[in-house]
Amino acid sequence: MKSTPGILVIVPCYNEEEAITGVVSEIKHIREKYNLNLDILVVNDCSTDNTLSVIRQLDCLYLDLPVNLGIGGAMQAGYRYAFRNDYTMAVQMDGDGQHPASELIKVIQPVLDEQADVVIGSRFLERNGFQSSFTRRLGIRYFRWLNHLLIQKTIHDSTSGFRAFNRRTIAIVNRYYPDEYPEPEAIVQFGLNRLRIVEVPVIMRERQGGTSSITFFRALYYMFKVTMGTLFVYIRLRKP
């Protein structure tokens, strides 16, 4: 692959001491394999385990947030870093290892080809690899319906955190990004800003360490909170 514009891969981390070394190592391997002009920024969201100590041993950029902001706050910190340091593209990859770096090229290619402002890696287009739990898939179908209702666009994997943004999108999320469980809510934000959203099929896998923070009751809270947040974004950004 020819030399690429500046790419920042942002990896939000909360208590990922078991997985983060492998995540960063895989991204470095892909960077070298495809000769990508790519930096890695790990955002430690005030972890309570040894994640920060592990990150400090890695050869990558990192931010250490003094308070826990949640995934949305951690990602906006990363996007602000990308905007202020003039990166042309920002990529989000989870710190738990669910997103294999071998799929990174599929996610960034539509942005490199100037065919998309936002690219979402979807596990449901070809249904290969880890498909998540039945309960979570039901929630994803609900958010697919809600997003289509509000912006008339079908996104099959609206909760996917495997995403790439071009410079125009980075400028938008630098100003505002949903603060908690942001992925479905941000899709409405992107649609109302008339960004070109493209889904590409990717293979995901189960987390490579640690435990998920999503319990049954947190999942119910998640659906309620994201629904309210999505509706507020729609009311605030829609044009008459």
Secondary structure, DSSP 8 states (H G I E B T S, - for coil): ------EEEEEEESS-TTTHHHHHHHHHHHHHHHT--EEEEEEE---SSSHHHHHHTSSSEEEE-SS--HHHHHHHHHHHHHHHTT-SEEEE--TTS-S-GGGHHHHHHHHHTTS-SEEEEESSSS--B----HHHHHHHHHHHHHHHHHHS---TTTT---EEE-HHHHHHHHH---SSS-HHHHHHHHHHTT--EEEEE--B---SSS--S--HHHHHHHHHHHHHHHHHHHHHH---
